[in-house]
Amino acid sequence: ARGVINGRLNLSMAFDVKREDEQLSLITYQGNARYQRPPGQTQVIERVIRQSLNEGLRYLNNFINKEADNVPALAGNINVNFTNITTRTPASSDTVFYDPARPLTWDDFRATPPAATRYAAQIMPGIAYEGGSDVANGTINVRLKLKVFMLKSQSWVRSIGYNDYALSHEQRHFDITRLAIEDFRKRVNPDSLSLNDYNSNIQYQYIEMYRALSSRQQQYDNETNHGINQGVQARWNSRIEAELRTFGLR
């Protein structure tokens, strides 16, 4: 119009960072500019491009100066903090969290026993974790809340099982589950975690811990013959008590 060419520049810039041989997305920049020029004069185009690129680089520079210590992709260290949840739940709750000061009672076993079982009782323990993270001063801080619990609605006892000896056998299953948390703590340490994919690393170590826990629970029942072999049961009791003392749980 009126012998003047109207031009427009749209600029997109993506900045990545390389860490642990991976390209991680850092930030993106979107810029645009308008210009006018007479026909045959293109010098203004180069100037607009140069100014737009400079703005994009200035944006990156300001970002690094202000946010570098709080950006996950730029973190150089990782730290793990654990919290054990031992909340006392109301008597009406189906969940009993592991608490050294609160041993199991037969009232915690409320499921109906299977009709064809030959066992006196069975506990249904479990382990779970909740995770979160933030970045401060170039360090990723991972927070894990660990929960060891049993479910009343899935744990049962037959009439022949209402005695202290059988209850102690089931308590040891619960103790073994609690000790598995210490195994998990050892597995999840900064040396075992990738800065780029620590969530997947933690999930993998959780699965490995659970596999080891299942194997130990099976070993416990096999060797004690589900508590029938009292001599072996006594040896397991001593072993478990010693381990609990090691971690300040006795």
Secondary structure as GFF3:
##gff-version 3
##sequence-region A 1 250
A	DSSP	beta_strand	5	19	.	.	.	ID=ss1
A	DSSP	beta_strand	22	37	.	.	.	ID=ss2
A	DSSP	alpha_helix	43	67	.	.	.	ID=ss3
A	DSSP	three_ten_helix	68	70	.	.	.	ID=ss4
A	DSSP	three_ten_helix	72	74	.	.	.	ID=ss5
A	DSSP	beta_strand	77	85	.	.	.	ID=ss6
A	DSSP	beta_strand	95	97	.	.	.	ID=ss7
A	DSSP	three_ten_helix	106	108	.	.	.	ID=ss8
A	DSSP	beta_strand	121	122	.	.	.	ID=ss9
A	DSSP	beta_strand	125	136	.	.	.	ID=ss10
A	DSSP	beta_strand	139	151	.	.	.	ID=ss11
A	DSSP	three_ten_helix	152	154	.	.	.	ID=ss12
A	DSSP	beta_strand	156	157	.	.	.	ID=ss13
A	DSSP	three_ten_helix	159	161	.	.	.	ID=ss14
A	DSSP	alpha_helix	164	187	.	.	.	ID=ss15
A	DSSP	three_ten_helix	190	192	.	.	.	ID=ss16
A	DSSP	alpha_helix	198	224	.	.	.	ID=ss17
A	DSSP	alpha_helix	230	246	.	.	.	ID=ss18
###
